[in-house]
Amino acid sequence: MLLPEVLHALQPRDGETYIDGTFGAGGYCAAILAAAPGCCVLAIDRDPEAIAAGKPLAEQYPGRLILRQGP
């Protein structure tokens, strides 16, 4: 799993905005949001089902996780 390497490379910080262009199941977004309680993530996925499935995660991080369907 690349998650530890991604978090190490990004070093998420409060006040920053990150973009996840392959939201999928939201694991990376959740880890970024948990690592920096004051950051935001814009998550994009082509699959409308992935976006719909991510709504509970967005509710867990109100105003911090923005879900968008698109390429």
Phi and psi in degrees as a GROMACS rama.xvg file:
@    title "Ramachandran Plot"
@    xaxis  label "Phi"
@    yaxis  label "Psi"
@TYPE xy
-93.3342  -0.45872  LEU-2
-55.6896  -48.0255  LEU-3
-59.4734  -38.5185  PRO-4
-67.3397  -39.254  GLU-5
-64.4132  -46.8182  VAL-6
-62.3042  -38.3791  LEU-7
-64.6317  -42.4801  HIS-8
-69.724  -41.544  ALA-9
-76.2707  -37.0002  LEU-10
45.6213  65.2893  GLN-11
-51.6879  136.354  PRO-12
-129.15  149.043  ARG-13
-59.3469  144.024  ASP-14
85.9102  -7.69672  GLY-15
-96.6981  158.143  GLU-16
-118.588  133.93  THR-17
-118.77  151.793  TYR-18
-118.998  127.692  ILE-19
-111.432  106.902  ASP-20
-82.6395  -1.48051  GLY-21
-138.959  70.3246  THR-22
-54.4135  -47.3706  PHE-23
57.1592  -119.441  GLY-24
-93.2035  -3.56515  ALA-25
87.3127  8.92023  GLY-26
-61.1232  -42.9043  GLY-27
-69.2757  -40.8312  TYR-28
-60.1742  -46.0726  CYS-29
-60.133  -41.6236  ALA-30
-67.0244  -40.5367  ALA-31
-64.8562  -46.1165  ILE-32
-63.7727  -36.4475  LEU-33
-71.9681  -32.0465  ALA-34
-73.2131  -28.0735  ALA-35
-138.128  94.5249  ALA-36
-59.5808  -11.1744  PRO-37
-111.778  15.3657  GLY-38
-98.6579  170.193  CYS-39
-127.685  153.937  CYS-40
-131.726  129.54  VAL-41
-96.3295  117.116  LEU-42
-110.998  128.822  ALA-43
-123.883  138.222  ILE-44
-150.699  145.531  ASP-45
-71.5485  -29.5602  ARG-46
-82.1904  114.695  ASP-47
-62.7055  -27.3804  PRO-48
-68.9918  -35.6347  GLU-49
-65.4849  -41.2762  ALA-50
-65.4608  -43.9355  ILE-51
-62.5123  -40.7802  ALA-52
-69.0932  -21.6213  ALA-53
-83.4419  -7.2397  GLY-54
-59.4956  -40.3412  LYS-55
-61.1535  -35.5866  PRO-56
-66.5932  -40.9671  LEU-57
-63.1638  -35.6976  ALA-58
-69.1197  -29.2286  GLU-59
-70.5619  -27.9364  GLN-60
-123.497  66.2121  TYR-61
-59.4369  129.72  PRO-62
76.2359  -3.31096  GLY-63
-110.892  -21.5899  ARG-64
-119.322  116.838  LEU-65
-110.477  120.079  ILE-66
-101.025  133.382  LEU-67
-139.302  136.815  ARG-68
-90.0619  132.488  GLN-69
167.616  171.721  GLY-70
